[in-house]
Amino acid sequence: MDLQRQILRWKCEGLAEADAHRAVVPTSPAMTMAGLISHMRWVEHTWLEVLFLGGDEKQNPSFDETDEDADWHTDGAALKDLLAAYEAQCARSDEIVAAASLDDVGRHPDCRSAKASLRWILPSTSSGDRPARGAHADIVRELLDGSKGYY
């Protein structure tokens, strides 16, 4: 998880604030580096705090049924602030994982995927299929300013 998180943060280094909020795909206005950071923060929250611990989803925009991209919206927040919120969420996720067994299952009563074990949930957060370097961070950064590379 830490490597994937670090790569996502690295893709933001040296990025101008205007570029962090600039959409690179005309048909996907929320697809910005800032939006990606926001999204990944809420992915961690969704899987570990809501589904695994059974926490309240009302504070998480991913559960906004009126806007499927609500977790991508930044409301103009500075990239450094979005990264700080992401860092805090990652730290909270690490605490949750450290206090649990990989065989523990999620506790959210209304979501079927919450019944999975932590061993299954972890690849869906920052370490696996979801971000694989932010899922789209490489291409977003390359489209913004030509920067490319794994790490």
C-alpha positions in Angstrom: 0.0 0.0 0.0 2.7 2.4 0.9 4.5 2.2 -2.5 1.3 2.9 -4.4 0.4 5.8 -2.1 3.9 7.2 -2.5 3.8 7.0 -6.3 0.5 8.8 -6.3 1.9 11.6 -4.1 5.1 11.7 -6.3 2.9 12.3 -9.4 1.8 15.5 -7.7 5.3 16.9 -7.0 6.1 20.1 -8.7 2.6 20.4 -10.2 1.3 24.0 -10.5 -2.0 24.6 -8.6 -3.8 25.5 -11.9 -2.6 22.3 -13.5 -3.7 20.2 -10.5 -7.3 21.4 -11.1 -7.1 21.3 -14.9 -9.2 18.5 -16.6 -7.3 16.6 -19.2 -10.3 14.7 -20.7 -13.0 17.1 -22.0 -15.8 14.5 -21.4 -14.6 13.9 -17.8 -14.3 17.4 -16.1 -13.6 15.8 -12.7 -10.6 13.9 -14.0 -8.0 16.2 -12.6 -5.0 15.4 -10.4 -6.7 17.2 -7.5 -9.8 15.2 -8.1 -7.9 12.0 -8.2 -6.3 12.7 -4.8 -9.8 13.5 -3.4 -11.2 10.3 -4.9 -8.4 8.2 -3.5 -8.9 9.7 0.0 -12.5 8.7 -0.1 -11.7 5.2 -1.5 -9.6 4.5 1.6 -12.4 5.9 3.8 -15.1 3.8 2.0 -13.3 0.5 2.3 -11.8 0.7 5.7 -13.9 3.1 7.8 -17.3 2.6 6.3 -17.4 -1.0 5.0 -14.8 -2.6 7.2 -15.5 -0.8 10.5 -19.2 -0.2 9.8 -18.9 3.6 10.1 -21.3 6.2 8.9 -21.3 6.7 5.2 -23.1 10.1 5.4 -19.8 12.0 5.7 -18.4 10.3 2.6 -19.3 11.8 -0.8 -18.9 8.4 -2.5 -22.3 7.5 -1.1 -24.0 10.6 -2.6 -26.6 9.0 -4.8 -27.3 12.3 -6.6 -23.8 12.7 -8.0 -21.8 9.6 -8.9 -18.6 11.7 -9.1 -19.1 13.6 -5.8 -15.9 12.1 -4.3 -13.9 13.6 -7.2 -15.1 17.2 -6.6 -12.6 19.4 -4.8 -14.6 22.6 -4.4 -11.4 24.5 -5.4 -9.4 23.1 -2.4 -5.6 23.6 -2.8 -3.7 20.5 -3.8 -1.6 20.7 -0.7 -4.8 20.6 1.4 -6.1 17.6 -0.5 -2.8 15.8 -0.1 -2.9 16.5 3.6 -6.4 15.1 3.9 -5.3 12.0 1.9 -2.2 11.6 4.2 -4.5 11.8 7.3 -6.8 9.2 5.8 -3.9 6.9 4.9 -2.7 7.2 8.5 -6.1 6.3 9.8 -6.3 3.4 7.4 -3.0 2.1 8.6 -4.3 2.3 12.2 -7.3 0.3 11.3 -5.3 -2.4 9.5 -2.7 -2.6 12.3 -5.5 -3.2 14.8 -7.2 -6.0 12.8 -6.5 -9.5 11.6 -6.5 -10.1 7.8 -9.3 -12.7 8.5 -11.6 -10.1 10.1 -14.6 -9.3 8.0 -16.4 -5.9 7.5 -19.2 -4.8 9.7 -21.3 -2.5 7.6 -24.8 -4.0 7.8 -26.1 -2.8 4.5 -23.3 -3.4 2.0 -22.7 -6.9 0.6 -19.0 -6.2 -0.1 -18.5 -5.3 3.6 -18.8 -9.0 4.4 -15.4 -9.6 2.8 -12.3 -10.2 4.8 -9.7 -7.5 5.3 -7.4 -9.7 3.2 -9.8 -9.2 0.3 -10.6 -5.5 1.1 -7.0 -4.3 1.1 -6.4 -4.8 -2.7 -9.4 -2.5 -3.3 -7.9 0.4 -1.4 -4.5 2.0 -2.1 -2.6 -1.1 -2.8 -4.2 -2.9 -5.7 -6.7 -2.7 -8.5 -8.1 0.7 -7.6 -5.1 3.0 -7.8 -2.3 1.0 -9.3 -0.4 4.3 -9.2 -3.6 6.2 -8.8 -5.4 4.3 -11.5 -5.0 7.3 -13.8 -2.2 9.5 -12.2 0.4 8.5 -14.8 -1.7 9.5 -17.8 -3.2 12.6 -16.1 0.3 13.9 -15.3 1.6 13.1 -18.7 -1.3 14.9 -20.4 -0.8 17.9 -18.1 2.9 18.6 -18.6 4.6 15.6 -20.3 6.1 14.2 -17.1 6.2 10.5 -17.2 8.0 7.6 -15.4 7.2 5.0 -12.9 9.2 6.4 -10.0 
